[in-house]
Amino acid sequence: MTMTPIAIPKRTQSARLENWSRAFYRFRQSWLSIVGLAIVVLLVVIAIFAPWIVPYPEHVVGGTNTAARFQAPSTDAWFGTNALGQDMFSLVLVGSQVSLFSGLAVVFIAIVVGTAVGAIAGYFGGWVDEVLMRITDLLLTIPSLILAMAVAAALGTGVWNMIIAISITWWPAYARLVRGEVIVKKEEQFVVAAHALGANWLRILGKHILPNIVSPIVIKASLDMGFAILTVASLGFVGIGVKPPTPEWGTLLSGARSYMPDYWWTAVAPGIAIFLAVLAFNLLGDGLRDVLDPKARR
Amino acid sequence: MSLEIQNVSKIFPGPRQGFFGRGEGFTALDDVSLSIRKGASFGLVGESGSGKTTLTRCILRLESLSAGNILFNGSDIHKLTLLQMRRLRSRLQIVFQDPYASLDPRMTVHDIVAEPLVIHGDVVNMTASRRTERVMELLLQVGLRSEHMFRYPHEFSGGQRQRIGIARALAVNPEFLILDEPTSALDVSVQADVLNLLHRLQVELGLTYFFISHDLGVIRYICDDVAVIYRGKVVEQGPVAAIFDNPQSDYTRMLLDAMPDPDPDRSPFRKIAAV
């Protein structure tokens, strides 16, 4: 038999592209998701470019102007000034950096640790599962903010210590989610097929099971982002976390507490920032859930 | 003999009772002995729940045995080391019943068919571009076209998916193929295509088939030998012609009687009109 050389087709991404456009269509069905996405994008842009767009960059690194303290919002200082005469607008804008970065880092670490623990527990079962899930249960029984405060107090203040402290309380939820999904997928026929082909456990988990459970993890992550930002702010508020002069929404709010209600703008500006960030990430998460998990729609 | 199943039993443990006790187990396979000749097609017939799929899982060592041995070319599958077992898996492949569930929805056809080549890379030893050529060969061999290569399973019909499953099974040049009801999830018209493909591949590649089905017509069409299994026990086994023409056990006779007759004049639906 003569074999003419066969032309290998180009690796087209058309199917994938089509899926993306279909996903975006479903996302657009709810205008709230679009609002969420818009605010999140805006927040990210602000966080990245904040040091260059703020009107008083010197206030952000600790500069003060006591002559202009407690000025009400005006065209000069949009959100007013605080007890040290610093421009609240500049502080809040730059404060988004710490909040967004910590929120992302917490969720990222939680996903990595939680997925590893949950996947191994769910895949192997037996005593491995028992040991790992009892540790997880134990961490879930402790109120997360209290544990985070204890850890942060033990490690000392600082952005990274705060991130580690929150992550420790955060990963068990992911471990549980992933374990459940892995147990379901483990029985799927294509996983059995991979077994029969001779694939080892790392390949089965990494190539067949995990790619098929990305959706619930992404949905949970986007819904969690808002809560992570809130937790970061809470730790800042109680004084563990980022130290001044680095601006952070929780810390700013805590500093404004003693000047309420006379100088309300010092509290309202960071408060609204926290509110907007949490709301936006929740709306985005809802939208993503509609796209990735259509069965859960109302 | 290619595959020897000797006195295999499989008892699934019963529900937990109290702290240490267990309820009575379920006997899925009871003293099953079969021998499958090299290059032949061996059919296994039985109703749902009779232990057909458990037997395939035991052969693939996805399930441990309660008693008995399974010998493949003389070596006991359940006594091999993990490395030896991995080597053996490249010679013993399976095509699953449900072509919708047995292909990973997140992988392209290329990646699905190439996977055994990657897993057995230490034996096969192919570069990525050589693997792609091999995938192409396989797709053409099972009657798919080259432009199907980078699509996802959901873009195919049931029959096409089953062809993908067959291509995956053939990738590492196995000598023995377990076909776990490969056509039962397909349309009747597509069933014939897939059966003819399987027959052609057997002739071309000299494969041994272990063909599981509950469709007696399919078994008669493709198999040389057949065994009838009922509630985990082999009721009868022998050459297809002998069993179909002269069944010895009541259960086999019952199965044969339940087979629809292709002659439309003898259809029960016609009776009323004829009167």
Interface residues (C-beta under 8 A of the other chain):
Chain A: I6 A7 I8 P9 R11 T12 A15 E188 Q189 F190 V192 A193 A194 H195 A196 L197 G198 A199 R203 K207 H208 P211 N212
Chain B: L60 L62 M85 R86 R89 S90 Q93 I94 F96 D98 A101 S102 L103 D104 P105 R106 M107 E115 P116 I119 H120 T132 E133 M136 E137 L140 S146 E147 M149 F150 R151 Y152 E155 G165 R168
